[in-house]
C-alpha cells in the first residue's frame, strides 16, 4: 500500500526524535557500559562536544547538559529525516528500507562531519570493529527505522488509515 501524503511534522520530529533519543541512550548505556563506561560519563562525553574535556569536571551540570544535547541532536536528526522525506517521499512510502538507509547515513554524517567539528576529544585507540558495528546497526535500527515508522504512520493517519 503506497502512502501518498506527507508525514506530520509533530509526529515525525517530536515523537520520533524523543523515541530515538531514548533508544540511542539505552544502546549507549548498555553497549559502552559493558565496556566499563558509567552513564554519567557517557552524558559528559556528549557534553564534551560543546565544552571539550572540561565537561568531565562539571558534575551534575554537565551530565544534564549532555542529556539535553543528546535529545537535541536526536530531534535534529528526526527533523532532517522529515525535511528530506518531503523531497524524497520514498523514504516514507518504504519506511523500512528508507529508515535503515537514513540511519546508516546519519551514522556516517555524525562520525565524519558533526563529531569532528565538535570539541570531543577523538579516541587515540584506533578503529574498533565492535564499536563500528554497534554504531552502524544502532543508527539504522534504533534511529533511522523508528523515525521512518513514525513518519509513515503519521502519513497514513493523514489519509484516514491508522
N, C-alpha and C positions, 0 to 999 in steps of 0.2 A: 504494500500500500504506500503510494507516494504521498509525501507531505508537501502541500502547495503553499502553505502560509509560512511567514517568517516567525521565528520564536519570539516570545515575550522577553523583553529586556530584564524585567524584575526576576522572573523565574530562572533565566539563564545566568545572569550576573550575580544576584544576591544569593539565591538558594544554591546555585551551582558553586559559586565561589566559597561560600561558608562550608558547604559539604566537603569540597575537595581540600579546603584548608584543614578541616578536622581529619580527613582520611590521610593526608600527607603528614600531618603532625603525628598521628598514630604510627604510620610507617617509620618515620624518623626515630621516634621514641623506641620502637621495638627493634628495628634493624641496628641503629647505632648504639642503643642500649645493650644489645648483645655483644657489641664490640667494646663496651665499657663506658660509654658516654652517658652522663646523667641528663635528665630532661632540662634542668636549669641551664646546664652548659650548652645544650642544643639551642635553647632560646637565645642565650647570649651570643652564640655563634651567628644566629640570624641578625641580631642587633649589630654585630661587628661589621656587617655590610654598610652600615651608616656611620658607626663610631670607630671602627677599627679595633685593634687589640684592647683598647681601654674598656670595651664593653664587658670584658671578663672581670673587671674590678668594680662594676657598678651595682652589684647586688640585685635586689628585687626590682629596682627601676629599670635595669637593662633587660631583666627577664621579661618584664611586662612589655617593654619596647619591642623585644624580639617577637613576642606573641602577636602584638599589633601589626608589626611589619610583615610577619608571616601571612596573616589573614589579608592584609592589604595586597600583597603580591598575588595571593590566590584569587582575590576579586579582580585584580588587573588581568590575570590570565583568563578568567571567565569573560571579562569584558572584551578582551582580544578575540576570543572564540566567537562571541556574539557579533562583533563587528565584521569579522572575516566571513561568518556564516551569511551575513546579508549580501555579500559579494559572491560567495560560493555556497548556494543553497544545498548542494550535495552533502555538505557536512551534516546538515540536519535531516535530509532525506535518508541518508545512510549513516545513522549515528554511531554504529559500532566501528565501522571502518574509519569514518571521519574523526571520531573521538580518539581512537587509538593512534591514528596518524598525527592528529593535532597534539596529543600528549607527548609523542616522541619528538616532534618539532619543538615543543615547549621545553623539553629537557635540554636539547642542544642549544636553544637560544639562551636559556638560563645559564648553562655551563660555559658557553663561549662568548656571550655578549654581556649579560646582566652581572654575573658574579665577577668577571674580570674588571668591569667598570666600577665595582663597589670597593669598599675598603677591607673586604675579607682577606685575611692573610692566606695565600694559596698554600696548599699542602706540599711539603717537600718529600713526602714518602713515595711519590710517583703514582703510576697507574695501578688501580686495584680493580680486578675483574668483578668480584662480588659487588663492590660499590657501584660500578658501572651498570651491571645488570639490574641491581635494585633501582637505580635511578631511571633507567630507560623503561623497565617494566612498570615501576611505580608511577611514573608520569603518564604512561599510556593507560594503565588500568585504573589508577586511583585519581587521576586528574583529568585527562582528556575525555575518557569514556563517560564519567559521571556528568561532566558539563554538557557533553553532546546529548546524553539521555535526557537531562533536564530541558535542554533546548527543543529536542524532538517532541517531548511530552507537551511542552507549552504550545508548540506549533499545532499539534493535534487538537489541543483544547480550543485553540482559536477556530478550528474547523468544526468544533462541536463534537469531536470524538475524543474521549478520555482514554 
